[in-house]
Amino acid sequence: MHNLQIFSAPVGRFFLAMIFIMSGLNKIGTYANTQGYMEAMGVPAALLPLVILLEVVGGVALVIGYKARFAALGLAVFCVLSAALFHADFSDQMQMINFMKNIAIAGGLLMICTSGAGFYALDNRHKTS
């Protein structure tokens, strides 16, 4: 079981992080469209730079395992908020699926909050002095 844990922690962090990193980078490329979508959903477009920062920096922090518990908590809260704000139309099956996807990702991130980053993480480096 130990060998599985050694490899599953960094791979799991990578898999969870990629959705945020890719989404944040995509928002940079489609900035105006994303602002318009946010405003249409009643969310101030001025929050977009913070969203991009959270997604990209938080995602990278997860991948490298740096302050992983804090990054995971921030991203989990973001997932729940974005599910509630953007995907709460349960009469639309795709929105319900997106809602549940966000909630499931938040659950995985909360596991990192509880267990830590696991193997191959900067959080686990030993200090020498």
C-alpha positions in Angstrom: 0.0 0.0 0.0 2.9 2.4 0.8 4.1 2.4 -2.9 0.5 3.3 -4.0 0.5 6.2 -1.6 3.8 7.5 -2.7 2.6 7.9 -6.3 -1.1 8.6 -5.7 -0.6 11.7 -3.7 1.3 13.7 -6.3 -0.7 12.4 -9.2 -3.9 13.1 -7.3 -2.8 16.7 -6.6 -1.8 17.1 -10.2 -5.2 15.8 -11.5 -7.1 18.1 -9.0 -5.0 21.1 -9.9 -5.1 20.9 -13.6 -8.8 21.9 -13.8 -8.0 25.1 -12.0 -4.8 25.9 -13.8 -6.3 25.3 -17.2 -9.5 27.3 -16.3 -7.5 30.2 -15.0 -5.3 30.4 -18.0 -8.4 30.1 -20.3 -10.0 33.0 -18.4 -7.0 35.2 -19.3 -7.5 34.4 -23.0 -11.3 35.0 -22.9 -11.2 37.8 -20.4 -14.0 40.0 -21.8 -16.3 37.0 -22.4 -15.7 35.8 -18.8 -16.4 39.2 -17.4 -19.7 39.3 -19.4 -20.7 35.9 -18.1 -19.9 36.8 -14.5 -21.9 40.1 -14.8 -24.9 38.2 -16.4 -24.9 35.9 -13.4 -24.8 38.8 -10.9 -21.2 38.5 -9.9 -19.0 41.6 -10.1 -16.6 41.4 -13.0 -14.0 43.2 -10.9 -13.5 39.8 -9.1 -12.1 38.2 -12.2 -8.5 39.0 -11.6 -8.8 37.4 -8.1 -10.5 34.3 -9.6 -7.7 33.9 -12.1 -5.1 34.4 -9.4 -6.7 31.9 -7.1 -7.1 29.3 -9.8 -3.6 29.6 -11.3 -1.6 30.2 -8.1 -3.7 27.8 -6.0 -3.5 25.1 -8.7 0.3 25.4 -8.9 0.6 25.3 -5.1 -1.3 22.1 -5.2 0.9 20.5 -7.9 4.1 21.3 -6.0 2.6 20.7 -2.6 3.4 24.1 -1.2 0.9 25.3 1.5 -1.3 22.6 0.0 -3.8 22.7 2.9 -4.4 26.4 2.5 -4.6 26.2 -1.3 -6.9 23.2 -1.1 -9.2 25.0 1.3 -9.3 28.2 -0.8 -10.1 26.2 -4.0 -12.7 24.1 -2.1 -14.5 27.3 -1.0 -14.2 28.6 -4.6 -15.8 25.4 -5.9 -18.8 25.5 -3.6 -19.3 29.2 -4.3 -19.1 28.8 -8.1 -21.4 25.8 -7.9 -24.0 27.8 -6.0 -23.6 31.0 -8.2 -23.2 29.5 -11.7 -24.6 25.9 -11.7 -27.7 25.9 -9.4 -30.2 25.5 -12.2 -31.2 21.9 -11.4 -33.9 21.9 -14.2 -30.9 21.9 -16.6 -29.2 18.5 -16.4 -25.8 19.9 -17.6 -25.9 22.5 -14.8 -26.8 19.9 -12.3 -23.8 17.8 -13.5 -21.5 20.8 -13.3 -22.9 21.6 -9.8 -22.1 18.0 -8.6 -18.7 18.1 -10.3 -17.8 21.2 -8.3 -19.0 19.6 -5.1 -17.0 16.4 -5.8 -13.9 18.4 -6.5 -14.4 20.4 -3.3 -14.7 17.0 -1.5 -11.3 15.9 -2.9 -9.8 19.2 -1.9 -11.1 18.9 1.6 -9.4 15.5 1.9 -6.1 17.4 1.2 -7.0 19.8 3.9 -7.4 16.9 6.3 -4.5 14.7 5.2 -2.0 17.2 3.9 -0.2 17.1 0.6 1.3 13.6 0.9 4.5 12.5 -0.8 6.7 14.6 -3.1 5.4 17.9 -1.7 7.3 21.0 -0.7 5.3 21.0 2.5 7.2 17.9 3.5 10.8 19.2 3.0 13.0 19.0 6.0 14.5 22.2 7.4 18.2 22.0 8.1 19.7 24.5 10.5 
